[in-house]
């Protein structure tokens, strides 16, 4: 108590005696001139390299949309062994490796919530319109004051709404609705699953545009199968298996080895499946919500992908 | 809209990346400014800032909430990274290749260089006369924006000492600035 009192007194005295100088020091921000985006992507790339984690697979995930400009950097190269790698050893629970795909299950982080940064306070709300003060794991949807759903935030915590993100996504993707045309865009043979759970039908395919805005001999295709009645969807990615499309996934969800047509496959969190066949890599993911497609159905769909 | 279920699942998979983005966005400015007070160079500051966040992410699982406040833990990593940098500079006093490339690539117009120099203001010049410990105190007080109590933990001195020393530093800076003022 006594010390605290003394301390605040000292701070007060300093504030009073040197108010101009304190003000100068408090408002100094050297970071404004720095290249924040470059530092962010460089760091992300280094982290991924150190873990041997390739990120291409999740490029479809929403987060990338927020950081459109430098998404190229996310394609990290694999396998740099460094002294830091040692630190991670005790954190790995399981690792499953296929030819081009592997998955590592890490210990879950013990941080379950984080405070909302000052700049966003009072600007973001939950579904019921309550101010959001902390980010928690359960918080799935965030809205602006006008009730627009928020997809993500950029590096300066600027809000990116779902609508803005969707626009960006459309600019970077080619969408094809006709399933007969799928093979026109890829360098490998796209095979649609012969089996889909009841109610699901092919909805569309998505391709990443190259820097010139065209899609030709793509090594990737994203397929969406939807159930119009339940408004649920299944996502399948197929890619030509090589160094570039190989992935190593880091997750804290459960990672399990299963069989697809007699070959090893990786089941993650009972919701997604990675397997390899015909020189291609396949990834299948179902929604997380209750009543969605479970493990058995995922394997059944996977086994129906046959040449 | 129907993608949402799938997307939220994918989100979960890259939770580490989300965590990184959160920590980076939240602390970038303070980490960068703390480092800048010590090294006073944009390129080195960017490089060391990147190193700090890399270490933070790779060591995050070793952080124990009960042992220290997260910010103290984070700025101890900043302290060590900066110290390591100066130590390696002593051993290898030449400029790194990357540094030279950066300097070249950011070739500025002459005016810009002059303006830039002027912005290397008097205050920063004044800070250069401070001792290492004094520079650290300024960096953590005004760059890291943390409490005296936390500065004390990071620098390994007593909390009341932080206050006393800050007072002395302010006096020193004021004298320097006024002595050279117009």
Interface residues (C-beta under 8 A of the other chain):
Chain A: X3 X6 X7 X10 X11 X13 X14 X17 X18 X21 X22 X24 X25 X26 X28 X29 X30 X31 X33 X34 X35 X36 X38 X39 X40 X42 X43 X44 X46 X47 X50 X55 X58 X60 X61 X62 X63 X84 X87 X88 X90 X91 X106 X107 X109 X110 X111 X114 X117 X135 X140 X153 X155 X156 X157 X203 X224 X226 X231 X232 X233 X234 X235 X249 X250 X251 X252 X253 X268 X269 X271 X272 X285 X286 X287 X288 X289 X292
Chain B: X1 X2 X3 X4 X5 X6 X7 X8 X9 X10 X11 X12 X13 X14 X15 X16 X17 X18 X19 X20 X21 X22 X24 X25 X26 X28 X29 X32 X33 X36 X37 X42 X45 X46 X49 X50 X53 X54 X55 X57 X58 X59 X60 X61 X62 X65 X123 X138 X141 X142 X148 X149 X159 X160 X162 X163 X164 X166 X167 X170 X171 X173 X174 X177
